[in-house]
């Protein structure tokens, strides 16, 4: 009886491990597909094309402005790809470099 219980527990653990591995694989695959899509869309954007000095509310280190670099975005081409395109989000020195889309329903793009 003890041997049967041990065998059942081992089989249950293997099933849980297999299911967890499958779930991890599908999640990582979705991230890979999303990254590939962002790489494709990033061809419409050139960074470092325009810059400006922007005033800040409080002085930091004796400066009252900071320099901002604006990306050059091909808005017309991105609107053809997706009419919901409204802008581009870029934060220098980070990995944040994404298109911004907005639909009628706020939940539409939450998981897309």
Phi and psi in radians as a Rosetta constraint file:
Dihedral C 1 N 2 CA 2 C 2 CIRCULARHARMONIC -1.131 0.35
Dihedral N 2 CA 2 C 2 N 3 CIRCULARHARMONIC -0.680 0.35
Dihedral C 2 N 3 CA 3 C 3 CIRCULARHARMONIC -1.159 0.35
Dihedral N 3 CA 3 C 3 N 4 CIRCULARHARMONIC -0.690 0.35
Dihedral C 3 N 4 CA 4 C 4 CIRCULARHARMONIC -1.145 0.35
Dihedral N 4 CA 4 C 4 N 5 CIRCULARHARMONIC -0.757 0.35
Dihedral C 4 N 5 CA 5 C 5 CIRCULARHARMONIC -1.075 0.35
Dihedral N 5 CA 5 C 5 N 6 CIRCULARHARMONIC -0.745 0.35
Dihedral C 5 N 6 CA 6 C 6 CIRCULARHARMONIC -1.104 0.35
Dihedral N 6 CA 6 C 6 N 7 CIRCULARHARMONIC -0.744 0.35
Dihedral C 6 N 7 CA 7 C 7 CIRCULARHARMONIC -1.111 0.35
Dihedral N 7 CA 7 C 7 N 8 CIRCULARHARMONIC -0.747 0.35
Dihedral C 7 N 8 CA 8 C 8 CIRCULARHARMONIC -1.113 0.35
Dihedral N 8 CA 8 C 8 N 9 CIRCULARHARMONIC -0.733 0.35
Dihedral C 8 N 9 CA 9 C 9 CIRCULARHARMONIC -1.116 0.35
Dihedral N 9 CA 9 C 9 N 10 CIRCULARHARMONIC -0.705 0.35
Dihedral C 9 N 10 CA 10 C 10 CIRCULARHARMONIC -1.127 0.35
Dihedral N 10 CA 10 C 10 N 11 CIRCULARHARMONIC -0.756 0.35
Dihedral C 10 N 11 CA 11 C 11 CIRCULARHARMONIC -1.125 0.35
Dihedral N 11 CA 11 C 11 N 12 CIRCULARHARMONIC -0.722 0.35
Dihedral C 11 N 12 CA 12 C 12 CIRCULARHARMONIC -1.102 0.35
Dihedral N 12 CA 12 C 12 N 13 CIRCULARHARMONIC -0.740 0.35
Dihedral C 12 N 13 CA 13 C 13 CIRCULARHARMONIC -1.123 0.35
Dihedral N 13 CA 13 C 13 N 14 CIRCULARHARMONIC -0.705 0.35
Dihedral C 13 N 14 CA 14 C 14 CIRCULARHARMONIC -1.128 0.35
Dihedral N 14 CA 14 C 14 N 15 CIRCULARHARMONIC -0.692 0.35
Dihedral C 14 N 15 CA 15 C 15 CIRCULARHARMONIC -1.115 0.35
Dihedral N 15 CA 15 C 15 N 16 CIRCULARHARMONIC -0.760 0.35
Dihedral C 15 N 16 CA 16 C 16 CIRCULARHARMONIC -1.106 0.35
Dihedral N 16 CA 16 C 16 N 17 CIRCULARHARMONIC -0.740 0.35
Dihedral C 16 N 17 CA 17 C 17 CIRCULARHARMONIC -1.128 0.35
Dihedral N 17 CA 17 C 17 N 18 CIRCULARHARMONIC -0.725 0.35
Dihedral C 17 N 18 CA 18 C 18 CIRCULARHARMONIC -1.134 0.35
Dihedral N 18 CA 18 C 18 N 19 CIRCULARHARMONIC -0.770 0.35
Dihedral C 18 N 19 CA 19 C 19 CIRCULARHARMONIC -1.120 0.35
Dihedral N 19 CA 19 C 19 N 20 CIRCULARHARMONIC -0.736 0.35
Dihedral C 19 N 20 CA 20 C 20 CIRCULARHARMONIC -1.106 0.35
Dihedral N 20 CA 20 C 20 N 21 CIRCULARHARMONIC -0.730 0.35
Dihedral C 20 N 21 CA 21 C 21 CIRCULARHARMONIC -1.088 0.35
Dihedral N 21 CA 21 C 21 N 22 CIRCULARHARMONIC -0.720 0.35
Dihedral C 21 N 22 CA 22 C 22 CIRCULARHARMONIC -1.096 0.35
Dihedral N 22 CA 22 C 22 N 23 CIRCULARHARMONIC -0.786 0.35
Dihedral C 22 N 23 CA 23 C 23 CIRCULARHARMONIC -1.102 0.35
Dihedral N 23 CA 23 C 23 N 24 CIRCULARHARMONIC -0.724 0.35
Dihedral C 23 N 24 CA 24 C 24 CIRCULARHARMONIC -1.102 0.35
Dihedral N 24 CA 24 C 24 N 25 CIRCULARHARMONIC -0.757 0.35
Dihedral C 24 N 25 CA 25 C 25 CIRCULARHARMONIC -1.062 0.35
Dihedral N 25 CA 25 C 25 N 26 CIRCULARHARMONIC -0.808 0.35
Dihedral C 25 N 26 CA 26 C 26 CIRCULARHARMONIC -1.153 0.35
Dihedral N 26 CA 26 C 26 N 27 CIRCULARHARMONIC -0.644 0.35
Dihedral C 26 N 27 CA 27 C 27 CIRCULARHARMONIC -1.160 0.35
Dihedral N 27 CA 27 C 27 N 28 CIRCULARHARMONIC -0.791 0.35
Dihedral C 27 N 28 CA 28 C 28 CIRCULARHARMONIC -1.145 0.35
Dihedral N 28 CA 28 C 28 N 29 CIRCULARHARMONIC -0.598 0.35
Dihedral C 28 N 29 CA 29 C 29 CIRCULARHARMONIC -1.136 0.35
Dihedral N 29 CA 29 C 29 N 30 CIRCULARHARMONIC -0.704 0.35
Dihedral C 29 N 30 CA 30 C 30 CIRCULARHARMONIC -1.098 0.35
Dihedral N 30 CA 30 C 30 N 31 CIRCULARHARMONIC -0.709 0.35
Dihedral C 30 N 31 CA 31 C 31 CIRCULARHARMONIC -1.094 0.35
Dihedral N 31 CA 31 C 31 N 32 CIRCULARHARMONIC -0.707 0.35
Dihedral C 31 N 32 CA 32 C 32 CIRCULARHARMONIC -1.106 0.35
Dihedral N 32 CA 32 C 32 N 33 CIRCULARHARMONIC -0.774 0.35
Dihedral C 32 N 33 CA 33 C 33 CIRCULARHARMONIC -1.104 0.35
Dihedral N 33 CA 33 C 33 N 34 CIRCULARHARMONIC -0.737 0.35
Dihedral C 33 N 34 CA 34 C 34 CIRCULARHARMONIC -1.102 0.35
Dihedral N 34 CA 34 C 34 N 35 CIRCULARHARMONIC -0.743 0.35
Dihedral C 34 N 35 CA 35 C 35 CIRCULARHARMONIC -1.088 0.35
Dihedral N 35 CA 35 C 35 N 36 CIRCULARHARMONIC -0.707 0.35
Dihedral C 35 N 36 CA 36 C 36 CIRCULARHARMONIC -1.115 0.35
Dihedral N 36 CA 36 C 36 N 37 CIRCULARHARMONIC -0.686 0.35
Dihedral C 36 N 37 CA 37 C 37 CIRCULARHARMONIC -1.161 0.35
Dihedral N 37 CA 37 C 37 N 38 CIRCULARHARMONIC -0.727 0.35
Dihedral C 37 N 38 CA 38 C 38 CIRCULARHARMONIC -1.118 0.35
Dihedral N 38 CA 38 C 38 N 39 CIRCULARHARMONIC -0.647 0.35
Dihedral C 38 N 39 CA 39 C 39 CIRCULARHARMONIC -1.092 0.35
Dihedral N 39 CA 39 C 39 N 40 CIRCULARHARMONIC -0.707 0.35
Dihedral C 39 N 40 CA 40 C 40 CIRCULARHARMONIC -1.138 0.35
Dihedral N 40 CA 40 C 40 N 41 CIRCULARHARMONIC -0.757 0.35
Dihedral C 40 N 41 CA 41 C 41 CIRCULARHARMONIC -1.224 0.35
Dihedral N 41 CA 41 C 41 N 42 CIRCULARHARMONIC -0.552 0.35
Dihedral C 41 N 42 CA 42 C 42 CIRCULARHARMONIC -1.115 0.35
Dihedral N 42 CA 42 C 42 N 43 CIRCULARHARMONIC -0.275 0.35
Dihedral C 42 N 43 CA 43 C 43 CIRCULARHARMONIC -1.137 0.35
Dihedral N 43 CA 43 C 43 N 44 CIRCULARHARMONIC -0.345 0.35
Dihedral C 43 N 44 CA 44 C 44 CIRCULARHARMONIC -1.472 0.35
Dihedral N 44 CA 44 C 44 N 45 CIRCULARHARMONIC -0.014 0.35
Dihedral C 44 N 45 CA 45 C 45 CIRCULARHARMONIC -2.194 0.35
Dihedral N 45 CA 45 C 45 N 46 CIRCULARHARMONIC 2.329 0.35
Dihedral C 45 N 46 CA 46 C 46 CIRCULARHARMONIC -2.049 0.35
Dihedral N 46 CA 46 C 46 N 47 CIRCULARHARMONIC 2.149 0.35
Dihedral C 46 N 47 CA 47 C 47 CIRCULARHARMONIC -1.593 0.35
Dihedral N 47 CA 47 C 47 N 48 CIRCULARHARMONIC 2.709 0.35
Dihedral C 47 N 48 CA 48 C 48 CIRCULARHARMONIC 1.404 0.35
Dihedral N 48 CA 48 C 48 N 49 CIRCULARHARMONIC 0.265 0.35
Dihedral C 48 N 49 CA 49 C 49 CIRCULARHARMONIC -1.488 0.35
Dihedral N 49 CA 49 C 49 N 50 CIRCULARHARMONIC -0.534 0.35
Dihedral C 49 N 50 CA 50 C 50 CIRCULARHARMONIC -2.339 0.35
Dihedral N 50 CA 50 C 50 N 51 CIRCULARHARMONIC 2.628 0.35
Dihedral C 50 N 51 CA 51 C 51 CIRCULARHARMONIC -2.527 0.35
Dihedral N 51 CA 51 C 51 N 52 CIRCULARHARMONIC 2.802 0.35
Dihedral C 51 N 52 CA 52 C 52 CIRCULARHARMONIC -2.739 0.35
Dihedral N 52 CA 52 C 52 N 53 CIRCULARHARMONIC 2.792 0.35
Dihedral C 52 N 53 CA 53 C 53 CIRCULARHARMONIC -1.752 0.35
Dihedral N 53 CA 53 C 53 N 54 CIRCULARHARMONIC 2.229 0.35
Dihedral C 53 N 54 CA 54 C 54 CIRCULARHARMONIC -1.987 0.35
Dihedral N 54 CA 54 C 54 N 55 CIRCULARHARMONIC 2.306 0.35
Dihedral C 54 N 55 CA 55 C 55 CIRCULARHARMONIC -1.252 0.35
Dihedral N 55 CA 55 C 55 N 56 CIRCULARHARMONIC 2.584 0.35
Dihedral C 55 N 56 CA 56 C 56 CIRCULARHARMONIC -1.991 0.35
Dihedral N 56 CA 56 C 56 N 57 CIRCULARHARMONIC 2.715 0.35
Dihedral C 56 N 57 CA 57 C 57 CIRCULARHARMONIC -1.181 0.35
Dihedral N 57 CA 57 C 57 N 58 CIRCULARHARMONIC -0.782 0.35
Dihedral C 57 N 58 CA 58 C 58 CIRCULARHARMONIC -2.001 0.35
Dihedral N 58 CA 58 C 58 N 59 CIRCULARHARMONIC 2.465 0.35
Dihedral C 58 N 59 CA 59 C 59 CIRCULARHARMONIC -1.236 0.35
Dihedral N 59 CA 59 C 59 N 60 CIRCULARHARMONIC 2.346 0.35
Dihedral C 59 N 60 CA 60 C 60 CIRCULARHARMONIC -2.139 0.35
Dihedral N 60 CA 60 C 60 N 61 CIRCULARHARMONIC 2.195 0.35
Dihedral C 60 N 61 CA 61 C 61 CIRCULARHARMONIC 0.963 0.35
Dihedral N 61 CA 61 C 61 N 62 CIRCULARHARMONIC 0.615 0.35
Dihedral C 61 N 62 CA 62 C 62 CIRCULARHARMONIC 1.385 0.35
Dihedral N 62 CA 62 C 62 N 63 CIRCULARHARMONIC 0.013 0.35
Dihedral C 62 N 63 CA 63 C 63 CIRCULARHARMONIC -1.837 0.35
Dihedral N 63 CA 63 C 63 N 64 CIRCULARHARMONIC 2.505 0.35
Dihedral C 63 N 64 CA 64 C 64 CIRCULARHARMONIC -1.911 0.35
Dihedral N 64 CA 64 C 64 N 65 CIRCULARHARMONIC 0.069 0.35
Dihedral C 64 N 65 CA 65 C 65 CIRCULARHARMONIC -2.382 0.35
Dihedral N 65 CA 65 C 65 N 66 CIRCULARHARMONIC 2.853 0.35
Dihedral C 65 N 66 CA 66 C 66 CIRCULARHARMONIC -2.453 0.35
Dihedral N 66 CA 66 C 66 N 67 CIRCULARHARMONIC 2.680 0.35
Dihedral C 66 N 67 CA 67 C 67 CIRCULARHARMONIC -1.499 0.35
Dihedral N 67 CA 67 C 67 N 68 CIRCULARHARMONIC 2.413 0.35
Dihedral C 67 N 68 CA 68 C 68 CIRCULARHARMONIC -2.207 0.35
Dihedral N 68 CA 68 C 68 N 69 CIRCULARHARMONIC 2.371 0.35
Dihedral C 68 N 69 CA 69 C 69 CIRCULARHARMONIC -1.858 0.35
Dihedral N 69 CA 69 C 69 N 70 CIRCULARHARMONIC 2.189 0.35
Dihedral C 69 N 70 CA 70 C 70 CIRCULARHARMONIC -1.718 0.35
Dihedral N 70 CA 70 C 70 N 71 CIRCULARHARMONIC 2.398 0.35
Dihedral C 70 N 71 CA 71 C 71 CIRCULARHARMONIC -1.331 0.35
Dihedral N 71 CA 71 C 71 N 72 CIRCULARHARMONIC 2.609 0.35
Dihedral C 71 N 72 CA 72 C 72 CIRCULARHARMONIC -1.636 0.35
Dihedral N 72 CA 72 C 72 N 73 CIRCULARHARMONIC 1.865 0.35
Dihedral C 72 N 73 CA 73 C 73 CIRCULARHARMONIC -1.855 0.35
Dihedral N 73 CA 73 C 73 N 74 CIRCULARHARMONIC 2.280 0.35
Dihedral C 73 N 74 CA 74 C 74 CIRCULARHARMONIC -1.413 0.35
Dihedral N 74 CA 74 C 74 N 75 CIRCULARHARMONIC 1.476 0.35
Dihedral C 74 N 75 CA 75 C 75 CIRCULARHARMONIC -1.099 0.35
Dihedral N 75 CA 75 C 75 N 76 CIRCULARHARMONIC -0.742 0.35
Dihedral C 75 N 76 CA 76 C 76 CIRCULARHARMONIC -1.084 0.35
Dihedral N 76 CA 76 C 76 N 77 CIRCULARHARMONIC -0.749 0.35
Dihedral C 76 N 77 CA 77 C 77 CIRCULARHARMONIC -1.151 0.35
Dihedral N 77 CA 77 C 77 N 78 CIRCULARHARMONIC -0.698 0.35
Dihedral C 77 N 78 CA 78 C 78 CIRCULARHARMONIC -1.219 0.35
Dihedral N 78 CA 78 C 78 N 79 CIRCULARHARMONIC -0.587 0.35
Dihedral C 78 N 79 CA 79 C 79 CIRCULARHARMONIC -1.162 0.35
Dihedral N 79 CA 79 C 79 N 80 CIRCULARHARMONIC -0.555 0.35
Dihedral C 79 N 80 CA 80 C 80 CIRCULARHARMONIC -1.205 0.35
Dihedral N 80 CA 80 C 80 N 81 CIRCULARHARMONIC -0.654 0.35
Dihedral C 80 N 81 CA 81 C 81 CIRCULARHARMONIC -1.141 0.35
Dihedral N 81 CA 81 C 81 N 82 CIRCULARHARMONIC -0.772 0.35
Dihedral C 81 N 82 CA 82 C 82 CIRCULARHARMONIC -2.620 0.35
Dihedral N 82 CA 82 C 82 N 83 CIRCULARHARMONIC 1.973 0.35
Dihedral C 82 N 83 CA 83 C 83 CIRCULARHARMONIC -1.106 0.35
Dihedral N 83 CA 83 C 83 N 84 CIRCULARHARMONIC -0.261 0.35
Dihedral C 83 N 84 CA 84 C 84 CIRCULARHARMONIC -1.434 0.35
Dihedral N 84 CA 84 C 84 N 85 CIRCULARHARMONIC -0.035 0.35
Dihedral C 84 N 85 CA 85 C 85 CIRCULARHARMONIC -1.101 0.35
Dihedral N 85 CA 85 C 85 N 86 CIRCULARHARMONIC 2.281 0.35
Dihedral C 85 N 86 CA 86 C 86 CIRCULARHARMONIC -2.192 0.35
Dihedral N 86 CA 86 C 86 N 87 CIRCULARHARMONIC -0.251 0.35
Dihedral C 86 N 87 CA 87 C 87 CIRCULARHARMONIC 3.079 0.35
Dihedral N 87 CA 87 C 87 N 88 CIRCULARHARMONIC -3.049 0.35
Dihedral C 87 N 88 CA 88 C 88 CIRCULARHARMONIC -2.290 0.35
Dihedral N 88 CA 88 C 88 N 89 CIRCULARHARMONIC 2.374 0.35
Dihedral C 88 N 89 CA 89 C 89 CIRCULARHARMONIC -1.918 0.35
Dihedral N 89 CA 89 C 89 N 90 CIRCULARHARMONIC 2.076 0.35
Dihedral C 89 N 90 CA 90 C 90 CIRCULARHARMONIC -2.356 0.35
Dihedral N 90 CA 90 C 90 N 91 CIRCULARHARMONIC 2.176 0.35
Dihedral C 90 N 91 CA 91 C 91 CIRCULARHARMONIC -2.096 0.35
Dihedral N 91 CA 91 C 91 N 92 CIRCULARHARMONIC 1.975 0.35
Dihedral C 91 N 92 CA 92 C 92 CIRCULARHARMONIC -1.071 0.35
Dihedral N 92 CA 92 C 92 N 93 CIRCULARHARMONIC 2.622 0.35
Dihedral C 92 N 93 CA 93 C 93 CIRCULARHARMONIC 1.118 0.35
Dihedral N 93 CA 93 C 93 N 94 CIRCULARHARMONIC 0.370 0.35
Dihedral C 93 N 94 CA 94 C 94 CIRCULARHARMONIC -2.370 0.35
Dihedral N 94 CA 94 C 94 N 95 CIRCULARHARMONIC 3.096 0.35
Dihedral C 94 N 95 CA 95 C 95 CIRCULARHARMONIC -1.596 0.35
Dihedral N 95 CA 95 C 95 N 96 CIRCULARHARMONIC 0.127 0.35
Dihedral C 95 N 96 CA 96 C 96 CIRCULARHARMONIC -1.400 0.35
Dihedral N 96 CA 96 C 96 N 97 CIRCULARHARMONIC 1.918 0.35
Dihedral C 96 N 97 CA 97 C 97 CIRCULARHARMONIC -2.789 0.35
Dihedral N 97 CA 97 C 97 N 98 CIRCULARHARMONIC 1.395 0.35
Dihedral C 97 N 98 CA 98 C 98 CIRCULARHARMONIC -2.369 0.35
Dihedral N 98 CA 98 C 98 N 99 CIRCULARHARMONIC 2.680 0.35
Dihedral C 98 N 99 CA 99 C 99 CIRCULARHARMONIC -1.308 0.35
Dihedral N 99 CA 99 C 99 N 100 CIRCULARHARMONIC 2.689 0.35
Dihedral C 99 N 100 CA 100 C 100 CIRCULARHARMONIC -1.994 0.35
Dihedral N 100 CA 100 C 100 N 101 CIRCULARHARMONIC 2.219 0.35
Dihedral C 100 N 101 CA 101 C 101 CIRCULARHARMONIC -2.175 0.35
Dihedral N 101 CA 101 C 101 N 102 CIRCULARHARMONIC 2.677 0.35
Dihedral C 101 N 102 CA 102 C 102 CIRCULARHARMONIC -2.485 0.35
Dihedral N 102 CA 102 C 102 N 103 CIRCULARHARMONIC 2.249 0.35
Dihedral C 102 N 103 CA 103 C 103 CIRCULARHARMONIC -1.918 0.35
Dihedral N 103 CA 103 C 103 N 104 CIRCULARHARMONIC 3.045 0.35
Dihedral C 103 N 104 CA 104 C 104 CIRCULARHARMONIC -1.073 0.35
Dihedral N 104 CA 104 C 104 N 105 CIRCULARHARMONIC -0.698 0.35
Dihedral C 104 N 105 CA 105 C 105 CIRCULARHARMONIC -1.709 0.35
Dihedral N 105 CA 105 C 105 N 106 CIRCULARHARMONIC 2.189 0.35
Dihedral C 105 N 106 CA 106 C 106 CIRCULARHARMONIC -1.102 0.35
Dihedral N 106 CA 106 C 106 N 107 CIRCULARHARMONIC -0.418 0.35
Dihedral C 106 N 107 CA 107 C 107 CIRCULARHARMONIC -1.524 0.35
Dihedral N 107 CA 107 C 107 N 108 CIRCULARHARMONIC -0.149 0.35
Dihedral C 107 N 108 CA 108 C 108 CIRCULARHARMONIC -1.021 0.35
Dihedral N 108 CA 108 C 108 N 109 CIRCULARHARMONIC -0.857 0.35
Dihedral C 108 N 109 CA 109 C 109 CIRCULARHARMONIC -1.609 0.35
Dihedral N 109 CA 109 C 109 N 110 CIRCULARHARMONIC 0.114 0.35
Dihedral C 109 N 110 CA 110 C 110 CIRCULARHARMONIC -1.080 0.35
Dihedral N 110 CA 110 C 110 N 111 CIRCULARHARMONIC -0.666 0.35
Dihedral C 110 N 111 CA 111 C 111 CIRCULARHARMONIC -2.102 0.35
Dihedral N 111 CA 111 C 111 N 112 CIRCULARHARMONIC 0.455 0.35
